[in-house]
Structure formats: structure tokens, C-alpha cells
Amino acid sequence: MGARTVWILTHSRLGDRQQMEKLAAALGWPFTVKQLVFRPPNVPFLARLLLDRSISDSLDAPWPDLVLCGEARTSVIARDIKRRSGGRIKIVCLGRPAGDPAQFDLVLTTAQYRLPKAANVVELALPLVVEEATLQPDAGGGMADIARPVTTVLVGGTALPERLDSTAASSLARDLLAHQQKTGGTLLIVTSPRTGAAAGEALARAIPPPHIVHLWRKGEDNPYRRFLALADEIVVTSDSVSMAADALAAGKPASVYRLPRKATAKDAVVEGLFARVYGEAPCPFWLKPAKWLFDTGLIEVRADRPRLFERLVREGRLGWFGAARTEKHFAAPDEFDVILPRITALF
């Protein structure tokens, strides 16, 4: 089979885009990244209406063979592209699509999304690792002589129900400093696009030199991979499964720092409906209207990241920050042996 053409639909999540680029590269097929811009509000069901076509990349023919998407709103646009192409293209969604997964040719998901089992749904152990941390002998950025052990801390941001505001960031700083007092060495802390100014500044104020706090800024050099490579142990905040995958791929002891969680009343109602709709098979008749809301993407249950982390803790792959654990090094599994044949089989 010859090379197929690929469109990657991306909006705001850099990690998803990087995973899709790695997947397309592993397939060996030429790909084009399509940057999409949406007007508010963030309602996936209305994505077609809210797509700002004047500043988004063109989505007109000639059509690709394969569309990759990784966010709820881009998944809605992917379905629209397939409709406009007369059903010719195939759609592969990473993570959780908006609405019923049956509307996609293949969904590559992880446990926190709790997608129902289906022939077109493949549950991976972890998200795809974009790039393993490597460090050349001369690439330490002037940090070759820092005190060991090095604790690298990957800081995410608010991803409901996990919350990272200035108060939570101050608590994180206190706990990291207390940990460093026991272990000695140096803290290397790097924030992300989602961290936010208030939380980042709270960390920077609370963590004194010789520890290093790098605040993410668009267009500036990001020492994320360098800090991973320098680490003797890695701590990640509980809002990001992708960061945990990167930490495990680095082959260092890794732990997850629990951010405070706060569910809204709406979250509680949706969780209850989700448990009733998908707790019985087939879905009871009187719950069909609620299932329709899930299938159309009008409502969706929040990602349950602790569900995935707890499984990894039970398997000895990582630990909860501050809890006793059995140290085991773990390299993230290579999922491509499963993924690539499934995608090529679509054609």
C-alpha cells in the first residue's frame, strides 16, 4: 500500500498535536497540520457554527485519506469533513471524542476517559510519548554541577476537577521544599502553558535559589526535556496524564502530586447519569434521553485521572507523592505495535 495523506486537526492542546504528529510520522505518511480557531463558548456540539473559518486553516478539498483529531471540538469538525468528502476519509481520534465513539473509525483512548468497550475503541496504557528525554554531555545548560539528587517537577494547571490556583501552588511549593529537606539536592521546576500567571508567580516566590523555577512563556526556550533528563526522580501534578507518561518514559522514579479537586453540582449530576446510563447493558429505556445527551456530546463526564494513576500505582509503575512506595523503574510501553496495524487496516 502506498503512502496516504493525513490532516492533523489541532486547536489549543500542544501535547495532543505532538502525539498526532508522532503517530503520522510513525505511519510514514505525509501530513498537514490544520490549525483551527473557535469562537466562544466552548460547546463541542456547536463547533461547526463556532469555527472561525476566516482565520482557521482551509478545510476544503482535495481531501486527505486520514484525519487525526484529539480534542472534542476538532472531533466534531473531523466528522463534518468526512461527511463533506462523501464518507471517503477515515477518522482516528486520540483521547475522547465529542459524542458517541461509534461515529469514528478508530478511537485511541486511555482509562481516565472511561469510554465503553467497542470494536473501534483501543484503550492504551498511557498516552503516546512524544519524545524520550535525552541529554547530550554538553547540553546541560550550565547545570552539570547542581547538587544531587535532582527532583524535577512538571507543573500543569487547572483541568477540572483538579485545580491549580495561587493557593494550591503555594501548598505545592511547601510540600516540595519539605521533600527536598529530606532528600537534599536540587529542585528543578518547569511550568506549562496551562499553569497560569498567578500560580506560576506563587511558585517562583516560594521556591528560593539554588532551586530553579522556569515559568513557561510562549516563544521562549523550554527546558522541559532537559530537566527530565537531569532528574534523579520526577514529580508531576495530577492534572496531566501526558506528563506522567513523559516521566515514566524517562526511566526515573516518578510520583504524582495530588492537586485539590472541586466538583461542581453539574459535575455531580452528570457523574450520576453516566453511572446509570453505562452501568447497565443495554441501557434502560427510561434512560435513553440521557444516553442521547452523551452520544451527541451535549454533556460529557469529566476525565477521571486518578482512575488511571491508581492503576499505575498498583502495578508499581509510579507512586503518589509523599506516600510509601516500592521503587521500580518503568519505561512507557511502545503502543505502536498495536496502533499501526489497526490504522492501516482501515484502508
C-alpha positions as CSV (number, residue, x, y, z in Angstrom):
1,M,0.0,0.0,0.0
2,G,1.3,3.5,-0.9
3,A,1.5,6.5,1.4
4,R,-1.7,8.0,2.4
5,T,-2.2,11.7,3.1
6,V,-3.1,12.9,6.6
7,W,-4.6,16.0,8.1
8,I,-4.0,16.8,11.8
9,L,-6.7,19.0,13.3
10,T,-5.5,21.0,16.2
11,H,-6.9,23.8,18.3
12,S,-5.2,24.5,21.7
13,R,-3.6,21.4,23.2
14,L,0.0,21.2,22.2
15,G,0.5,17.7,23.7
16,D,-2.3,16.3,21.6
17,R,-0.9,17.8,18.5
18,Q,2.6,16.4,19.2
19,Q,1.1,13.0,19.8
20,M,-0.7,13.1,16.4
21,E,2.4,14.3,14.6
22,K,4.4,11.4,16.1
23,L,1.7,9.0,15.0
24,A,1.7,10.3,11.5
25,A,5.5,10.1,11.4
26,A,5.3,6.5,12.6
27,L,2.9,5.7,9.8
28,G,5.4,7.2,7.4
29,W,2.6,9.2,5.7
30,P,2.9,12.9,4.7
31,F,0.8,15.1,7.0
32,T,-0.5,18.7,7.1
33,V,-1.3,20.4,10.4
34,K,-4.6,22.3,10.3
35,Q,-4.9,25.0,13.0
36,L,-8.5,25.6,13.9
37,V,-9.8,28.7,15.8
38,F,-13.2,28.6,17.6
39,R,-15.3,31.5,18.9
40,P,-16.6,31.1,22.4
41,P,-18.4,29.4,24.1
42,N,-16.7,26.0,24.3
43,V,-19.6,23.9,23.3
44,P,-18.5,20.9,21.1
45,F,-22.0,20.3,19.8
46,L,-21.8,23.8,18.2
47,A,-18.3,23.5,16.9
48,R,-19.3,23.8,13.2
49,L,-21.1,27.1,13.9
50,L,-18.4,28.5,16.1
51,L,-15.4,27.6,13.9
52,D,-13.9,30.9,12.7
53,R,-13.1,29.9,9.1
54,S,-11.7,33.3,8.3
55,I,-8.6,32.7,10.5
56,S,-8.6,28.9,10.6
57,D,-6.6,26.9,8.1
58,S,-8.5,25.8,5.0
59,L,-10.5,22.6,5.2
60,D,-11.5,22.4,1.6
61,A,-10.8,19.6,-1.0
62,P,-8.6,17.9,-2.0
63,W,-9.4,15.7,0.9
64,P,-6.9,13.6,2.8
65,D,-7.2,9.9,3.3
66,L,-6.9,10.1,7.1
67,V,-7.9,12.8,9.6
68,L,-6.4,12.8,13.1
69,C,-8.1,14.7,15.9
70,G,-7.5,14.9,19.7
71,E,-10.0,17.5,21.1
72,A,-13.8,17.5,21.4
73,R,-14.4,20.4,19.1
74,T,-11.9,19.2,16.5
75,S,-13.5,15.8,16.5
76,V,-16.8,17.4,15.5
77,I,-15.1,19.1,12.6
78,A,-13.5,15.8,11.6
79,R,-16.9,14.3,11.3
80,D,-18.0,17.2,9.2
81,I,-15.0,16.8,6.9
82,K,-15.9,13.1,6.4
83,R,-19.5,14.0,5.6
84,R,-18.3,16.6,3.0
85,S,-15.9,14.1,1.4
86,G,-18.8,11.6,0.9
87,G,-17.5,9.3,3.6
88,R,-14.2,8.6,1.8
89,I,-11.9,9.7,4.6
90,K,-11.1,7.8,7.8
91,I,-11.0,9.4,11.2
92,V,-8.8,8.4,14.1
93,C,-9.4,10.3,17.4
94,L,-6.9,10.3,20.3
95,G,-8.4,10.6,23.8
96,R,-12.1,11.2,23.9
97,P,-14.2,12.5,21.0
98,A,-17.3,14.5,21.4
99,G,-20.3,12.2,21.4
100,D,-20.6,8.6,20.5
101,P,-17.2,6.9,19.7
102,A,-19.1,4.8,17.1
103,Q,-19.1,7.8,14.9
104,F,-15.3,7.4,14.4
105,D,-13.3,4.8,12.5
106,L,-10.9,4.3,15.4
107,V,-10.5,5.9,18.9
108,L,-7.2,5.5,20.8
109,T,-8.1,6.3,24.4
110,T,-6.8,5.9,27.9
111,A,-8.5,4.7,31.1
112,Q,-9.4,8.2,32.5
113,Y,-11.9,8.8,29.7
114,R,-14.0,5.7,30.6
115,L,-15.2,5.0,27.1
116,P,-17.5,2.0,26.7
117,K,-15.8,-1.1,25.2
118,A,-16.3,-1.3,21.4
119,A,-14.6,-2.9,18.4
120,N,-13.3,0.6,17.3
121,V,-12.0,1.7,20.7
122,V,-8.5,0.8,21.7
123,E,-7.6,1.5,25.3
124,L,-3.8,2.3,25.7
125,A,-1.9,2.0,28.9
126,L,-0.7,5.6,28.5
127,P,-0.9,8.4,26.0
128,L,1.7,8.3,23.3
129,V,5.1,9.5,24.5
130,V,6.2,12.3,22.1
131,E,9.9,12.2,22.8
132,E,12.0,10.4,25.4
133,A,14.2,12.7,27.5
134,T,17.8,12.7,26.3
135,L,20.7,14.8,27.2
136,Q,24.0,15.2,25.4
137,P,27.1,15.6,27.5
138,D,27.4,19.3,26.6
139,A,23.7,20.1,26.8
140,G,23.2,20.6,30.5
141,G,22.7,24.3,30.1
142,G,25.3,25.1,32.8
143,M,23.7,22.8,35.3
144,A,26.2,20.0,35.3
145,D,27.4,20.8,38.8
146,I,24.0,21.2,40.5
147,A,23.6,19.3,43.8
148,R,22.2,15.8,43.6
149,P,19.7,14.3,43.8
150,V,17.7,16.3,41.3
151,T,14.0,16.3,41.8
152,T,12.4,17.5,38.5
153,V,8.8,18.8,39.0
154,L,6.4,19.1,36.0
155,V,3.7,21.5,36.8
156,G,0.4,21.6,34.8
157,G,-2.6,23.7,35.6
158,T,-6.3,23.7,36.3
159,A,-8.0,20.8,34.5
160,L,-11.3,20.3,36.2
161,P,-11.9,18.9,38.7
162,E,-8.2,19.3,39.5
163,R,-7.4,23.0,40.3
164,L,-4.1,24.9,40.4
165,D,-4.5,28.4,41.7
166,S,-2.1,30.5,43.7
167,T,-3.2,28.9,47.0
168,A,-2.7,25.4,45.6
169,A,0.7,26.5,44.1
170,S,1.8,27.7,47.5
171,S,0.9,24.4,49.1
172,L,2.8,22.6,46.3
173,A,5.9,24.7,47.0
174,R,5.8,24.0,50.7
175,D,5.5,20.3,50.1
176,L,8.3,20.2,47.6
177,L,10.6,22.1,49.9
178,A,9.8,19.7,52.8
179,H,10.5,16.8,50.5
180,Q,13.8,18.4,49.4
181,Q,14.8,18.9,53.1
182,K,14.6,15.1,53.5
183,T,16.3,14.2,50.3
184,G,18.8,17.0,49.8
185,G,19.8,18.1,46.4
186,T,18.0,20.5,44.0
187,L,14.5,21.1,42.7
188,L,14.1,21.8,39.0
189,I,10.6,23.0,38.4
190,V,9.0,23.8,35.0
191,T,5.5,25.1,34.4
192,S,3.3,24.7,31.3
193,P,1.0,26.8,29.2
194,R,-1.9,25.8,31.5
195,T,-0.2,26.9,34.7
196,G,-1.3,30.5,34.6
197,A,0.4,33.6,35.8
198,A,-0.8,33.6,39.4
199,A,0.1,30.0,40.1
200,G,3.5,30.4,38.4
201,E,4.4,33.5,40.3
202,A,3.3,31.9,43.6
203,L,5.8,29.0,42.9
204,A,8.6,31.4,41.9
205,R,8.2,33.5,45.0
206,A,8.1,30.4,47.3
207,I,11.0,28.4,45.9
208,P,14.4,30.1,46.6
209,P,17.7,29.6,44.8
210,P,19.7,27.4,44.3
211,H,16.5,25.7,43.2
212,I,15.3,26.6,39.7
213,V,11.7,27.6,38.7
214,H,11.2,28.0,35.0
215,L,8.0,29.8,34.1
216,W,6.7,28.8,30.7
217,R,6.4,31.7,28.2
218,K,5.4,31.5,24.6
219,G,8.3,31.6,22.2
220,E,11.0,31.1,24.9
221,D,13.3,28.1,25.3
222,N,11.6,25.4,27.3
223,P,13.9,23.3,29.4
224,Y,11.2,20.6,29.9
225,R,13.2,17.8,28.2
226,R,16.5,18.9,29.7
227,F,15.0,18.9,33.2
228,L,13.6,15.4,32.6
229,A,17.0,14.2,31.5
230,L,18.8,15.7,34.5
231,A,16.3,14.2,37.0
232,D,17.0,11.6,39.6
233,E,13.3,11.5,40.4
234,I,10.3,13.2,38.8
235,V,7.1,14.6,40.3
236,V,4.1,15.5,38.1
237,T,0.9,17.3,39.1
238,S,-2.2,15.2,38.9
239,D,-3.9,17.2,36.2
240,S,-1.9,15.7,33.3
241,V,-1.6,12.0,32.2
242,S,0.6,13.0,29.4
243,M,3.2,14.5,31.8
244,A,3.1,11.2,33.7
245,A,3.8,9.3,30.5
246,D,6.8,11.5,29.8
247,A,8.1,11.0,33.3
248,L,7.8,7.2,33.0
249,A,9.5,7.2,29.6
250,A,12.5,9.0,31.2
251,G,13.1,5.8,33.2
252,K,13.3,7.6,36.5
253,P,11.2,7.0,39.7
254,A,8.1,9.1,39.3
255,S,5.3,10.2,41.6
256,V,2.1,12.1,41.2
257,Y,1.3,15.2,43.3
258,R,-2.4,15.4,44.1
259,L,-3.9,18.8,43.3
260,P,-7.0,19.8,45.2
261,R,-10.2,18.7,43.5
262,K,-13.6,20.5,43.4
263,A,-16.5,19.2,41.5
264,T,-19.5,21.4,40.7
265,A,-23.1,20.5,41.2
266,K,-23.4,19.9,37.4
267,D,-20.4,17.5,37.6
268,A,-22.2,15.5,40.3
269,V,-25.4,15.2,38.3
270,V,-23.5,14.2,35.1
271,E,-21.5,11.6,37.0
272,G,-24.7,10.1,38.4
273,L,-26.3,9.9,35.0
274,F,-23.1,8.4,33.5
275,A,-23.1,5.7,36.1
276,R,-26.7,4.8,35.5
277,V,-26.6,5.0,31.7
278,Y,-23.4,2.9,31.3
279,G,-23.8,0.8,34.4
280,E,-26.3,-1.5,32.8
281,A,-26.2,-3.1,29.4
282,P,-28.4,-2.5,27.5
283,C,-29.3,1.0,28.7
284,P,-32.7,1.0,30.3
285,F,-35.4,2.6,28.1
286,W,-36.2,5.4,30.6
287,L,-32.5,6.5,30.4
288,K,-32.4,6.7,26.6
289,P,-32.8,10.5,26.7
290,A,-29.8,10.8,28.9
291,K,-27.8,8.5,26.7
292,W,-28.7,10.6,23.7
293,L,-27.2,13.7,25.5
294,F,-23.9,11.7,26.0
295,D,-24.0,10.3,22.4
296,T,-24.4,13.8,20.9
297,G,-21.7,15.3,23.1
298,L,-24.1,17.8,24.7
299,I,-22.9,16.5,28.1
300,E,-19.8,14.6,29.0
301,V,-18.4,13.2,32.1
302,R,-15.1,14.6,33.4
303,A,-11.9,12.7,32.9
304,D,-11.1,10.5,35.9
305,R,-7.3,10.9,36.0
306,P,-7.0,9.3,39.5
307,R,-8.5,6.1,38.0
308,L,-5.5,5.8,35.6
309,F,-2.9,6.8,38.2
310,E,-4.3,4.3,40.8
311,R,-3.8,1.5,38.3
312,L,-0.2,2.6,37.6
313,V,0.4,2.7,41.4
314,R,-1.0,-0.8,41.8
315,E,1.3,-2.0,39.1
316,G,4.3,-0.4,40.8
317,R,5.0,1.9,37.9
318,L,4.7,5.1,39.8
319,G,3.7,6.4,43.3
320,W,1.7,9.1,45.0
321,F,3.9,11.9,46.2
322,G,4.6,11.6,49.9
323,A,3.4,8.0,50.2
324,A,5.5,5.0,50.8
325,R,6.2,3.1,47.6
326,T,8.3,0.3,46.2
327,E,10.7,1.9,43.7
328,K,10.6,0.5,40.2
329,H,11.8,2.0,37.1
330,F,9.4,1.7,34.2
331,A,9.7,2.6,30.5
332,A,6.4,3.6,28.9
333,P,5.1,0.7,26.7
334,D,5.5,1.0,22.9
335,E,1.9,1.1,21.8
336,F,2.7,1.4,18.1
337,D,2.8,-2.4,17.6
338,V,-0.9,-2.3,18.3
339,I,-1.8,1.1,16.8
340,L,-0.2,1.0,13.4
341,P,-1.8,-2.3,12.2
342,R,-5.2,-1.0,13.3
343,I,-4.9,2.2,11.3
344,T,-3.5,0.6,8.2
345,A,-6.3,-2.0,8.4
346,L,-8.8,0.8,8.0
347,F,-7.8,1.1,4.3
